[in-house]
Amino acid sequence: MAEVYNKSLSKLTSIHRVLGHIKGINKGATTVFFAGIHGNETAGVFALKGLFKTMTPKMVSGSVYGISGNLKALEQNQRYIDKDLNRLWTKKQLESLEFKEDLNAEDDEQLELYLLIKHIISANSGPFYFIDFHTTSGKTLPFITINDALINRKFSKLFPVPIVLGIEEYLNGPLLSYINELGYVSLGFESGQHDEKEAIDNCISFIYLVLSHLKLLNEKDLAKYQAHYQQLQRNANHIADIFEVVYLYRIKKDEVFIMNSGFKSFQAISKGTVLATSNKELITSTYKARIFMPLYQSQGEEGFFVIKPIKSFFLKLSADLRILKFDSLLVLFPGVSWNNDKKDSLKVNLKVAKFFTKSIFHLLGYRNKHINKTHLLLYNRERASKKEMYKNEGWY
């Protein structure tokens, strides 16, 4: 159990790992909401706890879970204790978890979450949906982040907020990347700034829209759909474009990084705009684009991201190419081969890679890369997607 405080509500609440679980009287999808993976992001925790106080089995179909993330960090109201829990979901880390003798604070949290996720998947029938709630240190519109798989894109387009692709290419070990590797629909919802009440309200609206689109709510609660939709649409300034991460400023060890005040996510920036200082040296933008998630807190390694909108033509082209499995032709080139029998990743010789532009790999769904001295390893979420599980869903 943990005692969690939310500044915008001036309220303290007690929580357990499972914030709530409702099994509806009718069959339906299994929806899992995570909140507080970062301990200073409490909006989702309070939104979900409020939801489970009012929701009954008669109101829903299927199963709905609310899961709290980093209990120890939530109690301390800080991003993490020893390590960032949202950077640990790698295959290597998960394989070692159950055999480690000395677990740090986040190892303990991750092991509990890992076993709980496995239990939920084994104890319920699909289709499965995983939603991870977050907030940001700077001002922001509400927005969605997804790993770039078509099932994620299609589901995310149901919501009247901006969508950001490609962040998994710059982060190692987010929770949602692990779930995407399992093939399930998953998305992150950033609801606002850490200590704003609007961030809680946006989470509540997002929950209702998710359950509405999955046809898990009864008619009485479905009547609230339009109000929740309009709230998110209004708070997102009627922006619902799809953006792509093109740059990350990563903070080095022992670097003194200070973000210039006043920036907010999705704010337009020009080349030469002074964004921050590093060891008292100015950091200026080399892009005409938009700034994304500027860092205004002491913990975290990502100083800021830069994003650009993706034209609808390229979104359509990438979808068509993936449906045709056009990436199968890449292995005909010398120096390019499948990394395993699953054909979910490509091994590319660095001598050959220079002849392929980054955008070609992006079109085909290859975004997350690991580099060694001689090769690129490019992962594809598309081939792992359990499309058959979702083909009968109304949104699909």
VENGI-V609426 format. One record per residue. N is the residue number from 1. RES is the residue in one small letter. OMEGA is omega in whole degrees, -180 to 180 (999 if undefined). Layout:
# VENGI-V609426
N;RES;OMEGA + N;RES;OMEGA
This chain:
# VENGI-V609426
1;m;178 + 2;a;173 + 3;e;-174 + 4;v;-177 + 5;y;174 + 6;n;-174 + 7;k;-176 + 8;s;179 + 9;l;-172 + 10;s;-172 + 11;k;176 + 12;l;179 + 13;t;178 + 14;s;-179 + 15;i;172 + 16;h;179 + 17;r;177 + 18;v;179 + 19;l;178 + 20;g;175 + 21;h;177 + 22;i;174 + 23;k;-176 + 24;g;-178 + 25;i;177 + 26;n;179 + 27;k;179 + 28;g;-178 + 29;a;173 + 30;t;-176 + 31;t;-178 + 32;v;176 + 33;f;174 + 34;f;176 + 35;a;176 + 36;g;171 + 37;i;168 + 38;h;-169 + 39;g;177 + 40;n;-180 + 41;e;-169 + 42;t;-175 + 43;a;-179 + 44;g;178 + 45;v;-178 + 46;f;177 + 47;a;-178 + 48;l;180 + 49;k;176 + 50;g;180 + 51;l;-175 + 52;f;174 + 53;k;-174 + 54;t;-173 + 55;m;179 + 56;t;178 + 57;p;180 + 58;k;-176 + 59;m;-172 + 60;v;168 + 61;s;179 + 62;g;179 + 63;s;177 + 64;v;179 + 65;y;168 + 66;g;-175 + 67;i;175 + 68;s;-172 + 69;g;-173 + 70;n;-174 + 71;l;-178 + 72;k;180 + 73;a;176 + 74;l;180 + 75;e;179 + 76;q;-177 + 77;n;175 + 78;q;-171 + 79;r;177 + 80;y;179 + 81;i;-179 + 82;d;-178 + 83;k;179 + 84;d;-177 + 85;l;180 + 86;n;174 + 87;r;-173 + 88;l;-170 + 89;w;176 + 90;t;180 + 91;k;-179 + 92;k;-180 + 93;q;-178 + 94;l;179 + 95;e;-178 + 96;s;-172 + 97;l;-172 + 98;e;-178 + 99;f;179 + 100;k;177 + 101;e;-179 + 102;d;-179 + 103;l;173 + 104;n;-174 + 105;a;-178 + 106;e;173 + 107;d;178 + 108;d;-179 + 109;e;-177 + 110;q;-180 + 111;l;178 + 112;e;-179 + 113;l;-180 + 114;y;180 + 115;l;179 + 116;l;178 + 117;i;179 + 118;k;179 + 119;h;-179 + 120;i;-179 + 121;i;-178 + 122;s;-175 + 123;a;-176 + 124;n;174 + 125;s;179 + 126;g;-1 + 127;p;-178 + 128;f;175 + 129;y;-180 + 130;f;-178 + 131;i;-178 + 132;d;-179 + 133;f;176 + 134;h;169 + 135;t;-177 + 136;t;-179 + 137;s;178 + 138;g;177 + 139;k;-180 + 140;t;163 + 141;l;169 + 142;p;-178 + 143;f;180 + 144;i;168 + 145;t;180 + 146;i;163 + 147;n;-169 + 148;d;170 + 149;a;-175 + 150;l;179 + 151;i;177 + 152;n;178 + 153;r;-174 + 154;k;180 + 155;f;-177 + 156;s;-179 + 157;k;177 + 158;l;-171 + 159;f;-172 + 160;p;-179 + 161;v;177 + 162;p;178 + 163;i;-180 + 164;v;179 + 165;l;165 + 166;g;-178 + 167;i;-179 + 168;e;180 + 169;e;-175 + 170;y;-179 + 171;l;179 + 172;n;173 + 173;g;173 + 174;p;178 + 175;l;-175 + 176;l;176 + 177;s;176 + 178;y;-179 + 179;i;176 + 180;n;177 + 181;e;176 + 182;l;175 + 183;g;-174 + 184;y;172 + 185;v;178 + 186;s;178 + 187;l;173 + 188;g;176 + 189;f;177 + 190;e;-166 + 191;s;-179 + 192;g;-180 + 193;q;-172 + 194;h;-168 + 195;d;177 + 196;e;179 + 197;k;179 + 198;e;179 + 199;a;177 + 200;i;-180 + 201;d;179 + 202;n;176 + 203;c;-180 + 204;i;179 + 205;s;-179 + 206;f;177 + 207;i;-179 + 208;y;179 + 209;l;177 + 210;v;-177 + 211;l;177 + 212;s;-179 + 213;h;178 + 214;l;179 + 215;k;-179 + 216;l;-179 + 217;l;176 + 218;n;-173 + 219;e;-179 + 220;k;-178 + 221;d;176 + 222;l;180 + 223;a;-180 + 224;k;-173 + 225;y;-174 + 226;q;-179 + 227;a;179 + 228;h;178 + 229;y;-178 + 230;q;178 + 231;q;179 + 232;l;179 + 233;q;180 + 234;r;-178 + 235;n;176 + 236;a;-180 + 237;n;178 + 238;h;175 + 239;i;178 + 240;a;-180 + 241;d;174 + 242;i;-178 + 243;f;179 + 244;e;176 + 245;v;179 + 246;v;-178 + 247;y;172 + 248;l;170 + 249;y;-178 + 250;r;-178 + 251;i;-180 + 252;k;177 + 253;k;179 + 254;d;176 + 255;e;174 + 256;v;-176 + 257;f;177 + 258;i;178 + 259;m;174 + 260;n;-175 + 261;s;169 + 262;g;179 + 263;f;175 + 264;k;-178 + 265;s;180 + 266;f;176 + 267;q;179 + 268;a;176 + 269;i;179 + 270;s;173 + 271;k;179 + 272;g;177 + 273;t;178 + 274;v;-174 + 275;l;-174 + 276;a;171 + 277;t;175 + 278;s;-176 + 279;n;177 + 280;k;175 + 281;e;-177 + 282;l;172 + 283;i;-179 + 284;t;-179 + 285;s;173 + 286;t;-177 + 287;y;162 + 288;k;-170 + 289;a;176 + 290;r;176 + 291;i;-172 + 292;f;178 + 293;m;173 + 294;p;-173 + 295;l;176 + 296;y;177 + 297;q;-173 + 298;s;-179 + 299;q;-180 + 300;g;-178 + 301;e;-178 + 302;e;-178 + 303;g;175 + 304;f;174 + 305;f;171 + 306;v;-178 + 307;i;175 + 308;k;176 + 309;p;176 + 310;i;180 + 311;k;-176 + 312;s;179 + 313;f;-178 + 314;f;175 + 315;l;179 + 316;k;180 + 317;l;-179 + 318;s;178 + 319;a;-180 + 320;d;-179 + 321;l;-180 + 322;r;177 + 323;i;179 + 324;l;-176 + 325;k;-178 + 326;f;-179 + 327;d;177 + 328;s;-179 + 329;l;-178 + 330;l;-177 + 331;v;175 + 332;l;180 + 333;f;177 + 334;p;179 + 335;g;178 + 336;v;-180 + 337;s;173 + 338;w;-179 + 339;n;-180 + 340;n;-178 + 341;d;180 + 342;k;-178 + 343;k;179 + 344;d;179 + 345;s;179 + 346;l;174 + 347;k;-173 + 348;v;176 + 349;n;-177 + 350;l;178 + 351;k;180 + 352;v;-173 + 353;a;-177 + 354;k;179 + 355;f;178 + 356;f;176 + 357;t;179 + 358;k;-176 + 359;s;178 + 360;i;178 + 361;f;179 + 362;h;179 + 363;l;-176 + 364;l;174 + 365;g;179 + 366;y;-175 + 367;r;-173 + 368;n;-175 + 369;k;173 + 370;h;-174 + 371;i;166 + 372;n;-173 + 373;k;-173 + 374;t;-172 + 375;h;166 + 376;l;172 + 377;l;-174 + 378;l;-176 + 379;y;-180 + 380;n;179 + 381;r;-173 + 382;e;-175 + 383;r;178 + 384;a;-174 + 385;s;178 + 386;k;-175 + 387;k;-179 + 388;e;-179 + 389;m;-172 + 390;y;-170 + 391;k;179 + 392;n;176 + 393;e;-175 + 394;g;-177 + 395;w;-172 + 396;y;999
